[in-house]
Amino acid sequence: MKQSTDIRVKTDSRFEQLYKDLKPHCGEAHSVFFLCFCLGVRTGRRAATDAKRAERFWSGTITADEWACYYAVATDERQMDFSVLDDDKAVVQIAESYADGGMEVLIDELLERFMVKADGFKLDTSACADLSWQLLKFIPDQLV
């Protein structure tokens, strides 16, 4: 549980533009990542790790509370094998798969109606006036 600061956290490259587009509504990349991670864990959805990966942010921007959640899920994933707590890269890889799965959930259940109808994943900024409000309503609905 070193909370390494030198790991490049990666996500599915298809979501690169969405991470940028969500910044005004969710904050920095690590915040969007954490939201998606939580959705992935809550829904049990993990993305395949064979997707093309893109570096998103440094692990040094991850807060202590976010690390605690990543460690807890990684420990559970490894059937309570606490040795995973000494391998921050493995913990981040588990978090990455859940974050990509959570982004898929976010797209399917909320963002699709705010997106440009074209190749790739991009928000239509002209349609996002109430996206922050919709996110605030969407997140608690996922907890029940």
LOKOLLUM-320809 format. One record per residue (C-alpha): residue number from 1; x, y, z; residue in three letters. Coordinates in nm, 3 decimals. Example, Ala and Ser with C-alpha at 12.3 -4.5 7.8 and 13.67 -1.06 7.14 Angstrom:
LOKOLLUM-320809
[1 [1.230 -0.450 0.780] 'ALA']
[2 [1.367 -0.106 0.714] 'SER']
END
This chain:
LOKOLLUM-320809
[1 [0.000 0.000 0.000] 'MET']
[2 [0.256 0.248 -0.119] 'LYS']
[3 [0.014 0.462 -0.316] 'GLN']
[4 [0.270 0.489 -0.594] 'SER']
[5 [0.281 0.823 -0.772] 'THR']
[6 [0.470 0.715 -1.085] 'ASP']
[7 [0.222 0.482 -1.257] 'ILE']
[8 [0.059 0.596 -1.578] 'ARG']
[9 [-0.308 0.502 -1.542] 'VAL']
[10 [-0.450 0.384 -1.874] 'LYS']
[11 [-0.798 0.351 -2.015] 'THR']
[12 [-0.952 0.221 -2.334] 'ASP']
[13 [-0.833 0.456 -2.608] 'SER']
[14 [-1.188 0.486 -2.742] 'ARG']
[15 [-1.276 0.695 -2.435] 'PHE']
[16 [-0.998 0.954 -2.471] 'GLU']
[17 [-1.227 1.231 -2.594] 'GLN']
[18 [-1.496 1.150 -2.336] 'LEU']
[19 [-1.248 1.199 -2.053] 'TYR']
[20 [-1.175 1.546 -2.192] 'LYS']
[21 [-1.543 1.625 -2.254] 'ASP']
[22 [-1.646 1.519 -1.903] 'LEU']
[23 [-1.390 1.740 -1.728] 'LYS']
[24 [-1.626 2.039 -1.685] 'PRO']
[25 [-1.893 1.810 -1.540] 'HIS']
[26 [-1.687 1.570 -1.325] 'CYS']
[27 [-1.346 1.724 -1.271] 'GLY']
[28 [-1.000 1.598 -1.353] 'GLU']
[29 [-0.931 1.264 -1.521] 'ALA']
[30 [-0.878 1.080 -1.193] 'HIS']
[31 [-1.227 1.190 -1.080] 'SER']
[32 [-1.392 1.070 -1.401] 'VAL']
[33 [-1.193 0.747 -1.369] 'PHE']
[34 [-1.309 0.699 -1.009] 'PHE']
[35 [-1.673 0.759 -1.103] 'LEU']
[36 [-1.645 0.501 -1.380] 'CYS']
[37 [-1.460 0.260 -1.151] 'PHE']
[38 [-1.743 0.282 -0.897] 'CYS']
[39 [-2.003 0.221 -1.168] 'LEU']
[40 [-1.807 -0.077 -1.294] 'GLY']
[41 [-1.778 -0.227 -0.947] 'VAL']
[42 [-2.144 -0.158 -0.865] 'ARG']
[43 [-2.267 -0.324 -1.184] 'THR']
[44 [-2.001 -0.595 -1.189] 'GLY']
[45 [-1.891 -0.481 -1.531] 'ARG']
[46 [-1.529 -0.510 -1.630] 'ARG']
[47 [-1.391 -0.440 -1.973] 'ALA']
[48 [-1.155 -0.673 -2.153] 'ALA']
[49 [-0.795 -0.577 -2.098] 'THR']
[50 [-0.701 -0.647 -2.459] 'ASP']
[51 [-0.841 -0.314 -2.581] 'ALA']
[52 [-0.598 -0.054 -2.710] 'LYS']
[53 [-0.487 0.147 -2.406] 'ARG']
[54 [-0.413 0.518 -2.377] 'ALA']
[55 [-0.234 0.687 -2.090] 'GLU']
[56 [-0.477 0.907 -1.905] 'ARG']
[57 [-0.312 1.046 -1.588] 'PHE']
[58 [-0.042 0.986 -1.327] 'TRP']
[59 [-0.126 0.782 -1.019] 'SER']
[60 [0.006 1.072 -0.812] 'GLY']
[61 [-0.327 1.249 -0.869] 'THR']
[62 [-0.525 0.965 -0.708] 'ILE']
[63 [-0.652 1.065 -0.363] 'THR']
[64 [-0.602 0.852 -0.052] 'ALA']
[65 [-0.975 0.770 -0.044] 'ASP']
[66 [-0.966 0.656 -0.407] 'GLU']
[67 [-0.661 0.438 -0.337] 'TRP']
[68 [-0.845 0.282 -0.042] 'ALA']
[69 [-1.129 0.178 -0.273] 'CYS']
[70 [-0.890 0.043 -0.536] 'TYR']
[71 [-0.705 -0.160 -0.271] 'TYR']
[72 [-1.029 -0.300 -0.128] 'ALA']
[73 [-1.157 -0.414 -0.468] 'VAL']
[74 [-0.819 -0.558 -0.568] 'ALA']
[75 [-0.802 -0.755 -0.244] 'THR']
[76 [-1.152 -0.890 -0.304] 'ASP']
[77 [-1.065 -0.977 -0.665] 'GLU']
[78 [-0.766 -1.177 -0.542] 'ARG']
[79 [-0.979 -1.371 -0.290] 'GLN']
[80 [-0.837 -1.177 0.005] 'MET']
[81 [-0.476 -1.238 -0.100] 'ASP']
[82 [-0.328 -0.935 0.073] 'PHE']
[83 [-0.003 -0.959 -0.121] 'SER']
[84 [-0.174 -0.759 -0.396] 'VAL']
[85 [-0.150 -0.460 -0.163] 'LEU']
[86 [0.224 -0.456 -0.231] 'ASP']
[87 [0.173 -0.437 -0.608] 'ASP']
[88 [0.024 -0.099 -0.698] 'ASP']
[89 [0.054 -0.173 -1.072] 'LYS']
[90 [-0.169 -0.480 -1.031] 'ALA']
[91 [-0.415 -0.276 -0.822] 'VAL']
[92 [-0.427 -0.007 -1.092] 'VAL']
[93 [-0.481 -0.267 -1.366] 'GLN']
[94 [-0.781 -0.407 -1.180] 'ILE']
[95 [-0.916 -0.055 -1.132] 'ALA']
[96 [-0.862 0.018 -1.503] 'GLU']
[97 [-1.074 -0.277 -1.611] 'SER']
[98 [-1.359 -0.169 -1.383] 'TYR']
[99 [-1.328 0.194 -1.493] 'ALA']
[100 [-1.357 0.094 -1.859] 'ASP']
[101 [-1.659 -0.122 -1.777] 'GLY']
[102 [-1.810 0.165 -1.582] 'GLY']
[103 [-1.757 0.403 -1.872] 'MET']
[104 [-1.952 0.160 -2.089] 'GLU']
[105 [-2.235 0.167 -1.832] 'VAL']
[106 [-2.224 0.547 -1.818] 'LEU']
[107 [-2.247 0.567 -2.197] 'ILE']
[108 [-2.528 0.311 -2.223] 'ASP']
[109 [-2.740 0.451 -1.942] 'GLU']
[110 [-2.678 0.826 -1.954] 'LEU']
[111 [-2.427 0.974 -2.195] 'LEU']
[112 [-2.564 0.825 -2.516] 'GLU']
[113 [-2.827 1.097 -2.546] 'ARG']
[114 [-2.560 1.367 -2.505] 'PHE']
[115 [-2.323 1.229 -2.768] 'MET']
[116 [-2.246 1.329 -3.123] 'VAL']
[117 [-2.388 1.072 -3.362] 'LYS']
[118 [-2.061 0.988 -3.533] 'ALA']
[119 [-1.773 0.749 -3.509] 'ASP']
[120 [-1.615 0.736 -3.168] 'GLY']
[121 [-1.730 0.869 -2.834] 'PHE']
[122 [-1.768 1.246 -2.813] 'LYS']
[123 [-2.012 1.465 -2.626] 'LEU']
[124 [-2.221 1.715 -2.818] 'ASP']
[125 [-2.137 2.021 -2.610] 'THR']
[126 [-2.445 2.204 -2.737] 'SER']
[127 [-2.663 1.932 -2.580] 'ALA']
[128 [-2.481 1.919 -2.245] 'CYS']
[129 [-2.639 2.217 -2.067] 'ALA']
[130 [-2.798 1.996 -1.803] 'ASP']
[131 [-2.545 1.710 -1.806] 'LEU']
[132 [-2.405 1.801 -1.462] 'SER']
[133 [-2.758 1.789 -1.321] 'TRP']
[134 [-2.829 1.460 -1.497] 'GLN']
[135 [-2.509 1.313 -1.350] 'LEU']
[136 [-2.614 1.423 -1.002] 'LEU']
[137 [-2.945 1.243 -1.048] 'LYS']
[138 [-2.791 0.938 -1.216] 'PHE']
[139 [-2.528 0.853 -0.956] 'ILE']
[140 [-2.763 0.802 -0.656] 'PRO']
[141 [-2.995 0.594 -0.875] 'ASP']
[142 [-2.704 0.353 -0.926] 'GLN']
[143 [-2.676 0.295 -0.551] 'LEU']
[144 [-3.012 0.124 -0.512] 'VAL']
END
